[in-house]
């Protein structure tokens, strides 16, 4: 400081303060000045100072959170696919191409708009998640035995085989994402989904594009909808209000309400007296899907459900009249556990069955009469339904359609009417061509991509000319025309699939830039500051906040100068960059306190190395798939390094204790690793143990014992960590000894009742069980929130003051004053801060345990046990100032994410967690419960972070708040690195085959984990620190 | 990591010094040939290890055992003699001593080498096996593979250490705590473990 350079004012003030304080202390020591003025005033001052500083630290880290959100938003808005939505609609009177001369009355809804219609009425039934292999007879391969889902709904296959002219059955391939809302869009518009909509499953929005339902309404058809209410979100006000009955679609625990409702209302409509009341019925059964979510496909409940569907369709066939078309289909399949959302084969392979008593369906080859044995043979795309239904019902083909007519429906009963097939394919292809032209106009797209499809269009028209010219064209000529138009459709679809995976690269790059700069700013704060991290926060906050506001204004203002720029992009980018620059300028201001970011210790290097190694691995799909095993490997490695370090300790007792806890940490990690839920890509090298079997999503009876064991063991084990320092006093006894155990027992009881409900153990008491388990869940939550939190808030520090005779055996570290024959012993003195704060960890253990399945409760309790061991290791190895604690907690949280039955896939989200304490969806609680279930492990570990800086620290240690801030910032830094890496890889590998299956879900997990950990670490963990510090200061005063 | 801490306790113990390879031509040559031999053994065996791990590893274990015994017997001073400074002989004396020395070495070195083999293999294999499992090796399947892997590591890393350091508990605490000075034996152990760790990295790859 004495290099002659003028000190910045902030530094000057700090220096002056230090000097004045030193002078005061010297004066006090030499008796020149009274020791304290007024203890009460001093205490009040200290408290105000602490509260202000704490508030500023929270505000600064919130600034970092805002920067993270801005960066993620900008990247996502460019990354999640966008497709231009054209508002154009097809019109009945305006065919896409000259109508062939054989059709004499085009343009009329009565006879058919572009093509003569075949049916007046249609019943379209969606059996949600009807996978193709459910519908075909099971043929054993090797030793395999029939599962519950096999041979349970034979009606579709039977009719297609016995009456090929009346019915056909084909595999029906969905375009991912395989969520119901996205599928309904595809099934009605005939176009490809974009990823952006996948996230809006909780609240669907109306379809703006041209679609089949809108066309039917335009034609004044009376449309009835029964079942899943997602339809109403997509087509508000389209349906006959008197006849339509919609049901809540998200209560996956309820297998029957929707199905019984649909059945109850659909059969009266089939009665001849009622058939004039409607033209098209859309029925949507949800039972199969819910049975899958709740039990998995291989469960008696699934067989029962499929049998029920079988009966329904047999009955429907009986009652159907001749002019009505019956269509039954699945909107998607389900994976081995009964979930869906992704793009694995099992999820996209649904079934399509059409039936009519007119007997006009045919096959182009006799070999096709037997329906395909599996979904790999002769599949049709789900979008093909749109032109097929449109033409059969005499509607114009929706403007955006990309599908092709399904040949069985147009080839005629004898299977030789290639003329009709060629005509409908020509119509469809022409509409696609018209659509492509307007799309190219709307978005000045590159014609090079379309060159091939355009040449196919030209050659198809060439093939058409001879058949048009010839009076009576022969079958081969029709065949080649059909093939040419079909080739054009296939090629265009392929091009569109590739093109609409088009990304807004500038947005993505800007998002990555923001995340990178925020990472640097955060890294400097976490590891590059010399001195008290709390005391340094005010200037960072001031300038950062100013930067965000100014940058945001500048960004928003620039849209007035250059109107072509989208305002959300410029404002987001401007404010984020402004914020980063603001904080950077503050760093320049306090540059004397900045030190090199390069680690100086072995532990620093190890922490960096492992974080970077994990992040680098996300560039490879194999390392992403096997992340759970890699985390185990890393955690064990850390455990071994900590064992080695413990053996190097000079103090033998510390060394032994450290060794014991390190080995314990390793053993617990390996024990937890037995809880696995495999993702599809890990097969066949992985065996799921999270549920009763690989094809179920219910717990095995023995797993119900896990929460009970946890309730009895965990409070006791935590207690041993309090006993070490004689901190098991006061509220610790009430909470750990009684309330926590009681809460965990309640949670165990909840899961037992839940299993009883699932398994129908007591069919007579179902409603009592349902009500009771709900109350148990609410009671457990109350135990944690309404009892645990107040206990934590108002507890005194865990201390007891004893006066004992000198020489009695007491831990010497507890003695604070010795005089003459007696000494004052403060029991619990050695770990005042740690024992006080750690109560919060256990409160969150209880909360997370409740929302995880029984196996997950076991994993969470192991995680808690590991957290306490880690705290001891950090203390005995004197690592509280190193990044080891926060980084290992990051690894631990990520590890237990997998051990609580999750994977980085959409289908592993346990939506049913929303219904643990509630019966219906309620905002904001339902999403919060799902998040707590999904990221429970990360949340728990984030709550534990301040404890790494507080465990067994001296109550009056200076700058302790700064240490906590440093630890929290380091923990956030870990997730920020992972998030940045997964973001960059997802952006870089955006054309990779595995993007949607692997990289995109991992990116979404990384982003979500970062934001949730930010919120938890800042508000819950630092909030808890405030409470804990205030109560410790009540006893020891402010230093 | 290079900080040395003297062992605490009442009895003062000689701080560990680097192990030097024996001062004779055979030792000096073999200490360089040995790693080449071990590496070529694995290179030669690699295709069959991939094709049929259990049998191939079983076979290579025997060869590795022979190589390691030869290495320690020829190149390293057995436990207890580590600090004995090699007698300085005049250049002329060397040749005459050879015949008698070989006989002495048979008794003085081969036996400790076999002893080390037993002592390293018997307790080390279960410990290493457990370690491998803790690092994520499967526990219900592939245990022969894991067991053989543990055996190979123990021959590569533990046998020479037992040979030169014996089974002194305090010395072994120093070894685990990485407090020994880096010499060819200790460095060999660290290398074997780091190599095993890195060898686990490509496991998830599917190509």
Contacts between the chains, C-beta under 8 A, distances in Angstrom:
chain1	res1	chain2	res2	distance
A	602	B	1	5.7
A	620	B	205	7.3
A	622	B	204	4.5
A	622	B	205	4.7
A	622	B	206	5.2
A	623	B	204	5.7
A	623	B	205	7.9
A	625	B	204	6.9
A	626	B	203	7.8
A	626	B	204	3.7
A	629	B	136	5.3
A	629	B	203	8.0
A	629	B	204	6.9
A	630	B	204	7.0
A	632	B	135	7.6
A	632	B	136	4.9
A	633	B	135	5.7
A	633	B	136	5.3
A	633	B	200	6.3
A	636	B	134	5.4
A	636	B	135	4.9
A	636	B	136	7.2
A	637	B	135	7.6
A	637	B	197	7.0
A	640	B	131	8.0
A	643	B	176	7.6
A	644	B	176	6.5
A	644	B	177	5.8
A	644	B	178	5.7
A	647	B	173	6.0
A	647	B	176	5.7
A	647	B	177	3.6
A	648	B	5	6.4
A	648	B	177	4.7
A	648	B	178	7.5
A	648	B	179	6.4
A	650	B	5	6.1
A	650	B	8	6.6
A	652	B	8	6.4
A	666	B	134	5.4
A	667	B	134	7.2
A	669	B	134	7.9
A	670	B	133	7.0
A	670	B	134	5.0
A	670	B	136	7.8
A	673	B	136	7.0
